[in-house]
């Protein structure tokens, strides 16, 4: 999906084909480095226009010309893509200005993922530390059942976010 254009007619056609052939869905919001990019708006469009139970696994660090990387909401770490083509992945701590938003979005993610895992639900209710593997397992179950659409973001042209997309698919 395009971070600027959002859900377009081509997206609708692909979505209809995926539903017809019962293909599980994972979404990648591309072009986060373009003027007018708003990937969180596109996540909402996935919910409203395509009726997906979409959940962001990442939030962007900067947008448009300032797009530097993403915050992984599962590991709660910042992922930067350095080098001329984003080939160097650097993991760092979340910038102070984005911690509050990251915690809110992570809570939404865990809330949606917990619908597919009793073990995750118990961990949330008991306020235990939640292992990443438990979240991934719940996301995988929801995706395979075609009841959850994980959403990742980046800029394919500059290879920003492509690595984390491929990891999520695996």
C-alpha positions in Angstrom: 0.0 0.0 0.0 1.1 3.6 -0.6 1.7 5.7 2.4 0.5 8.7 0.4 -2.4 7.3 -1.7 -3.6 4.7 0.8 -6.0 2.0 -0.2 -6.5 2.4 -4.0 -8.5 0.5 -6.6 -5.6 -1.8 -7.3 -5.4 -2.6 -3.5 -9.1 -3.4 -3.6 -8.7 -5.8 -6.6 -5.8 -7.6 -4.9 -7.8 -7.9 -1.7 -10.7 -9.4 -3.5 -8.5 -12.0 -5.1 -6.8 -12.8 -1.7 -10.2 -13.3 -0.2 -11.5 -15.5 -3.1 -8.4 -17.8 -2.9 -8.3 -17.6 0.9 -4.7 -16.3 1.1 -3.6 -14.9 4.5 -2.7 -11.2 4.3 0.3 -9.2 5.5 0.5 -5.5 4.6 3.4 -3.3 3.8 2.9 0.4 3.7 5.5 1.7 1.2 6.8 5.2 0.3 7.0 6.5 3.9 9.7 8.8 2.7 7.4 10.7 0.2 5.7 14.0 0.8 2.2 13.6 2.3 3.0 10.1 3.8 0.8 9.0 6.6 1.1 5.3 7.2 -1.2 5.3 10.3 -4.0 6.8 8.2 -3.5 3.9 5.8 -3.8 1.4 8.6 -7.2 3.0 9.4 -8.2 2.7 5.7 -7.4 -1.0 5.8 -9.9 -1.3 8.6 -12.6 0.9 7.1 -12.4 0.3 3.3 -11.2 -3.3 3.2 -12.7 -4.5 6.6 -9.4 -6.0 7.8 -8.5 -6.5 11.4 -5.3 -4.5 10.7 -2.7 -4.0 13.4 0.5 -2.1 13.1 3.6 -4.0 14.1 5.7 -0.9 13.6 5.4 2.9 13.7 7.6 5.2 11.7 10.5 7.2 13.0 10.0 10.5 11.1 8.1 10.8 7.9 8.6 12.2 4.4 12.2 13.4 4.0 12.9 12.7 7.7 11.9 9.0 7.5 14.8 7.2 9.3 13.4 3.9 10.3 10.7 2.2 12.3 9.9 1.3 15.9 9.3 -2.5 16.3 6.4 -2.7 18.6 7.1 -6.3 19.5 10.7 -5.9 20.6 10.1 -2.2 21.6 13.3 -1.2 19.8 14.1 1.4 17.1 15.3 0.0 13.8 17.3 2.3 11.6 18.4 1.6 8.0 21.8 3.2 7.4 23.9 3.3 4.2 23.1 4.7 0.8 20.5 1.9 0.2 19.4 1.2 3.7 21.5 -2.0 3.7 22.9 -1.6 7.2 20.3 -2.3 9.9 21.0 -0.7 13.2 19.0 -1.5 16.4 18.8 1.2 19.0 16.6 2.4 21.8 13.3 4.3 21.0 13.6 8.1 20.8 12.2 9.8 23.8 9.6 11.7 21.7 8.1 8.5 20.4 8.0 6.3 23.6 4.4 7.3 24.6 3.0 6.6 21.1 5.0 3.3 20.9 3.6 2.1 24.2 0.0 3.0 23.1 0.4 1.2 19.8 2.0 -1.8 21.4 -0.9 -2.1 23.8 -3.3 -2.1 20.8 -1.2 -4.8 19.1 -1.1 -7.0 22.2 -4.9 -6.5 22.7 -5.6 -7.7 19.1 -3.1 -10.5 19.2 -4.4 -11.8 22.5 -7.6 -12.8 20.8 -5.7 -15.7 19.2 -3.7 -16.9 22.2 -5.0 -17.8 25.7 -1.4 -17.9 26.9 -0.9 -14.3 25.8 -4.2 -13.2 27.4 -3.1 -14.8 30.7 0.2 -13.0 30.6 -1.5 -9.7 29.9 -4.0 -10.2 32.8 -1.3 -11.3 35.2 0.8 -8.2 34.1 3.8 -10.4 33.4 6.6 -9.6 31.0 5.4 -10.8 27.6 8.0 -12.8 25.6 8.3 -11.7 21.9 7.8 -15.3 20.8 4.4 -15.4 22.4 3.3 -12.2 20.5 4.7 -13.6 17.2 2.9 -16.9 17.7 -0.5 -15.1 18.3 0.0 -12.9 15.3 0.9 -15.9 13.2 -2.3 -17.8 14.3 -4.5 -14.8 13.6 -2.9 -14.3 10.2 -3.2 -17.9 9.1 -6.9 -17.8 10.2 -7.3 -14.7 8.0 -8.7 -12.8 11.0 -5.7 -10.5 11.6 -3.6 -8.4 9.1 -0.2 -7.4 10.5 1.0 -4.2 9.0 4.7 -3.2 8.5 6.0 0.0 6.9 9.0 1.5 5.1 10.4 2.7 1.8 11.2 -0.1 -0.6 13.0 2.3 -3.0 15.7 2.9 -0.3 15.4 -0.6 1.3 14.1 0.9 4.5 11.8 -1.6 6.2 12.2 -4.4 3.6 14.4 -6.5 5.9 11.9 -6.3 8.8 9.1 -7.2 6.3 10.9 -10.3 5.2 11.6 -11.3 8.8 7.9 -10.9 9.6 6.9 -13.1 6.7 9.3 -15.8 7.9 
